[in-house]
Amino acid sequence: MKFKHYILLVAFTIGFVTTTYSQHTTFAIKNGFGVMGGISQYNIITDNFTTKSRLGWVGGLSSTVDIPNEWYNVSYGMQISENSLEISGRALESVAGNEMLVYKLMAVQLGFTYHAKIISDNVTIDFGPQLQYNGKLELKDNAQEGYFINGYESLTALDISDISQFNVNGMAGVSVGLGAFKIKAQYIYGFLNILDKLNDKNLIVGSATEKFKGNQSMLVFAAMFSF
């Protein structure tokens, strides 16, 4: 009985430490690791505020599965970014003005990407979903916390900082490069209402009747080195 137990133990162990095949494999699947860094251009598309995009930075890690005999590769990875945007405001509640208030937004995105091969691995069309967690909108100048948002009578710059912190994105882009070096351009769109959390805050919006609604829009230009 003990001998049978040892046989079962060995068989169980081999199943975890060896690779099995259901059919003959004629090509090798290669795994790669990449490090990327670059710039981002971020905005929130909304009818509630007057906004303007600004530049930020982005960095990330990715793991790629290279499948030679297929029309695509796949990868999964993480991006960290510090994004910026401007929202129109004014210094005094009862006096008209147009001063652009600068906000920053830290975000982490986890994504799964398909890379359609246009010219082998040198030019690919990239697309896939992302899950995002982000912080609050933070004013770069704390002295502007008491400023008022244009389009509203009494809504302050600090009032709109606590936005929704979870998002689902779609990403599409292109990668161009040779060997271990690639240049990437991506467009990222947020499917969820990133301002939705503001609707639960009972904010003082005066005569405004529209609910807060906005979708994030993000361009990324980056360089990636693979190992």
N, C-alpha and C positions, 0 to 999 in steps of 0.2 A: 504493500500500500504506500509506503514512504517513497518507493521508486517511482510510482505513478504520479505522486504529488510533485516530485522533482521534474518529471517530464512536462507536466502542466505548467509549472513555474517557468521552465526554460522556454517553452512555446509562447507563453504570455509575454515574457521579456523580449524575445526576438521580434514579436509583433510591434514593439514600441521603438526598437533601436535599429531596425533595418527597413529598407525601402522595398515595397512589393510592386509588381507590375501586372496589370491585367492583359496587356498586349505588348508586343515588341516596340521599343522606343528607338526611333531613327535619328533623333536630335536631342541636344542637351538644352535644358531650361536653365538660364543663367539669372542669378539674383544680383542686384546692384544696390548700392547705398549712395544717396546724393545729399549734398548740402547746398542750400540756395540762399541768396540774399539780394535785395533790390529795393525799389521804391513802390509806393502805392499812391493812388489818387482816389479819394473817398468822398462820397456824398450820400445824402438821404433824399430820395425822390418823394416829395410831399407837397400837398397844396396848403398845408397849415402854416409853413414858414417859408421865408425867402432864404435860400441856402446857396452856398458856393463851395465847390470842391477845393481841397488843398492836398498838398503832397505829404506823405508819411513814409514809414519804412516797413519792410517785411523781411522775415527770415524763416527758414524752415528746414525740415529733414524729410526725406522720402526713401522708400524702399521699392525698387522696381523689379518686376518679373519679366525678363526678356524671353519671348517665345518666338524663335527664329522662323518657323514655318507657318505662322499665323499672320493675319493682316493687322494685328494689334498687339501691343504690350499693355500691361496693367501696372499700376502702382498705388500705394497708399502712403499717406504721410500727414505731417502736421505743419501748419504755418502759424507764426506769431507775428502780429502787426501792431504798430501804433499809428493810427489814422487820425487825420484832422479834417475838420470842415468849419465853415463859417455860417452863422445864422444872424440875420438882420435884427438889430435891436436899437434901443435908445436909452439915454442916461436918465431922463426924467419921465415920469408917468404921463404928465399932461402936456408935454412939449414934444413936437414932432422932431424926429431925428432918424438918421440911418447910419448906425455904427455897426460894423460887422464884428460879431463876438466869435472868438476862436475857441472851438472845443476840440478835445482829443478823445480818442476812443481806443482802448486796448482790446484786442480780440485774439482768440485762439480758434483755429479751424482744423478739423480732422476731415480728410477727404479720401475718396476712392476714385481713381481716374483711369479712364481708357485712353490709350495713345494710338490713334489710327495712323498706320505707316503710309506716308505719301511718297517719300523717297527713302526707302529703307528705314533706318533709325535716325537718319540725319534731319528729316523734316516730318513732324507728326502733328496731327490735329488732336487736341486734348479736350476731354469733356468728362464730367462726372458730378456727383453730389458731394456736398459738404455739410457737416454739422458744426455749428459755431457757438461758442460761449464768449460773451464780451462783458466788459465792465460798464460802468455808468459813463455818461457824457461828462467830461471834466473841463471846466473853464481853464484856459491857460493863464488867465489873469484873474486871480481871486477877487480883485477889487471890483470886478464887473458882476458879481453875484447878485447885486441889487438892481441891475439894469432890467429894462422891460423889453419883452419880445414884440416886435412890430406885427401888427395885425390883431393884437389883443390889448385890452385896456389895462389890465393889472397883472398879467402873467409875467413872472420874473425869469431871468436867465437861469437861476438855480432851480426853479420849479420843474424845468423840462429835463433835468439831468438823469432822473431815474427811469431810463427806458427799459424795454424788454431785453433780457440778457441771453436768451436762447434763440437761435435762428437756424433755418434750413436753407442752404444756398444751392444754386446751380452754377457750375463753372464751365466756361468754354474758352479755348485758347489755342496757341500754336507754339511749338518748340522747334528751334533751328540750331544745329551745331554739328561738330565733328568730334568723334571719340568721346572723351570724358567731359567735354565742355559744351554747354548748351545755353542759348538765350531763350527766355520764356516770356510770352505775353499772355495775360489771362484777363477775362472779364468775369466778375462774380456778381450775381444778383441774388438778393435776399427774397425768398418767397413769402416769408411771414412779415406781419406788421410790426416793425421794430419800435414803433411809438405806442403800441397797444396798451402797455402798462400805464401810460399817462391817463388813459380813460378811467382808471380805477382810483385816481388820486383826489377826486373832488376839487380840482384846481379852479381858481377864480379866472374864468375866461370871458367875463363880461357878456356882451351880446352875441358872441360867437356861438353857433349851434352845431357846427361840424365836429364830428369825432376826430381824434388824432389818428392819422394813418400815414405811414411812410414805409418805403422799401429801400434797403441799402443798395448802393451801386458802387462797385470797386474795380479799379483797373490796377493790375500788377505787372510791373516790368522787372525781371530778375535774371540773374545769371546762376547757373547750377553746375557744380563739379560732382562727378560721379566716381565711385571707387569700386 
